[in-house]
Structure formats: C-alpha cells, structure tokens
Amino acid sequence: MRAIKASQLLVVGVASALVLSACAAPADTTEGGSGSTESFSIAYQGPLTGADAKYGEYAKAGIEIALADYAAAYPDGPTVTAIYSDSQGDPAQAPALAADLINNADVLGVVGPAFSGETEATEPAYSEAGLVTVSPSATRVSLSEQGWSTFFRVVANDGAQAPAAAKLLTDVVGAKTVFVIDDASAYGVGLGDGIKDALGDKVIGSDSVEKGSTTDFSATVTKVTASGAEAVYYAGYATDAGLIQKQLTAAGFEGTYASGDGSLESTFIETAGEASEGAYLTAAAGAAGDDFVAKWDALTVSDKGSIGVYSTEAYDAAWVILSGIGEGNTTREDVLAWVAGYDAEGITKHIKFADNGEIDGAGGVYYYLVKDGDFEAPVAID
C-alpha cells in the first residue's frame, strides 16, 4: 500500500466561495493517472454555495492536491477526476445529490458527506448501494452507531471535541459558569449535549436556536446576560456564531465566547467584526505544514479552493480512496474493501478504521484564539 507522508497540518485561509453546479465535474479539475484507458471519478458531497460554502472550498483544496499526488504516484493508473456535488450542507437537499452519485457508475467513492446532518440523510442510501464514503469533517458521535457498512471518517468525533472544549473553558479560560447554545442541527445538538455533559454543574443555562432561522438572537442574548455566565459556548456554524457574538457584545456581555469547528472559518470573524476578538474556536484539526501549502501553490487548475479547516482531512479522505483505485481496485465492492482494511500513514494522522468506521486512534483537539482579526496558530488542549 502506498501513502503520501507529510507533517500534520491545517491552516485557516480566506478566499472567495465556490460557485459550482450540483453534481458537476468542473472542466479544469486535476486529473490523476493517464497511462490507462480506464476512467473513474471520486466525488465530494458538501456545501459549495450558501452560508457554509467555505467548507467546500477548503475541502476542494485537499482533494485537488490528492488528485495531483495520485497522478504522480500512479502514472499508469486509471484517469480519475473529481465530481463536486453541492448540498449546501442541507439534509433536505443531500438525498437527491446522493442518488445522482449512486446512479453514476463511474463514481467509486465519496469524500464526505461534509456535515453530520447530511450524513444522516444520505448514508443509508450509500450503504444500500455499496458506495463508500469517507468524511473529513462529520463529527456527530452517533453516526458510527447506525451500522452503515460504507461510513468512514478520518476525523475524531465530538466525543473527543466536547470534553476538550469543556476543559478549555474551565482550565484555560477559568470559567466557573458556562451558558451553552446549539443550533438545533445534528452537529450542533450532538456537540452541545456533549459539552453540557462534560461541564456538569458548571452549566448555568442553555438554549437552542435553529440554524439560519433568524438574524435576531435577542431572546437568547437576554437569557445569557440574565444568567450571569462567565463564558458562552456556541455549538453551530459560522454565520450564526458571528451574529450571536456580535449581539452579545452589544448587549454588554463581557465574558468569554467560544465555538467549535463549525465556526472555524473567516465568516465568523467577518460577521462578528471587532466582537470576535478574544473568541476561542475548537477543532479536531491541528497546524498546517509547509509541504501541503507548497503543493497547493503548485496546482495549475484555476479553481483549486483554498486551505482551511479540514483541508488536510479532505486530502486524507481522498487519498484513502484514490490509492485503492491506483492499486487496482476499480469496482465499488473492491474500493469499499480497500478502505475498510486501510492501514497507513496519512498527513494528519495514522489512518486505520475500526469496524464502525471511526478513525482508530484519532488525533488531538486544538483551540484557535481570534486576535487582531485573525485566527492565531492552534494550541493543543492537553
């Protein structure tokens, strides 16, 4: 088994959102392999437009680098291109896109689904079809408890992130009381509940506001300020996280604000503005290495995404599938078996899967502090 080795990495980058049609391969996507007459595809399912588009942009960077590495490692292998399927991270939109990918016989594996909610909505169909999925970023704990034969992820689940986030709030921030908010999504509820469990009696209050349902969080802000909480943790995505932070600050909240990997992108800072200063963001993804950035810089495709949270995990997810194709596994059944038995170094961690699709021995959890309008280098939460 061949694998690309590099230092552990992740950087947070800022670039324009992708605008790609759903389930359509861009003409200038990097092609891997050229010495064989066979041609196959891998797919990405996740947000490419809408409020969470940057996550697709970040994933694309990793996938395109993996395709370039595949071309170098397997010059006589089948040609492989990427199909980018835009779900906007929405569980309601995702099933139709998954059906398109399932019905495309050229697709041998899927990098994704990106978000937990869309994973819940589509994984039963992928499992029934035998089309393997390797998610770089879906972290809800219960995803691996459903018995789906095709579900794998290269990222630690929220069973790791939640207690680490709680430790950040108590040990690093020093908060004695915390108010926990979630966005009612599969991801947000899972992470929020895990944090409440980990904090125990330090939770002074909680609230839930459906993702994208409002821009006026005054009711939640009033609950937070009335509680006297020393810190707030928001389990949800970047736009709402930024709006809540901005409105809390305007209401006079002087405590610490924290959120998770769903908010770890530039939209949070852009939305919250100066109120984002001093916020903490947690993620099961560490620091980016120069090798990865150099490979991204060297890509010649016009639309190569940008490097950000989980770009490197997207690389690892893509490489697990691509290396299987390069090694001669060119049916869905064979690629699924390859992924299930994979055991090699990735660029974020050693990649080996447990029977339920969880990464075996996943890496650590880190926090990112917002300072001077940007994310500082990540710090491991020990």
ABEGO torsion letter per residue (X at the ends): XBBBBBBBBBBBBBBBBBBBBBGBBBAABBBBEAABABBBBBBBBEBABEAAAAAAAAAAAAAAAAAAAAAAABAABBBBBBBBBBAGGBAAAAAAAAAAAAABAABABBBOBABAAAAAAAAAAAAAAGBBBBBAABABAAAAAAGBAABBBABBBAAAAAAAAAAAAAAAAGBABBBBBBAGBAAAAAAAAAAAAAAEAABABBBBBBBGABABAAAAAAAAAAAGBABBBBBEBAAAAAAAAAAAAAAGBABBBBBBAAABBAAAAAAAEAAABGBBBBBBBBBBBAAAAAAAAABABABAEBBBBGAAAAAAAAAAAAAAAAAGBABAAAAAAAAAABBBBBAABBBBBBAAGBBBGBBBBBBBBBBGGBBBBBBBBX
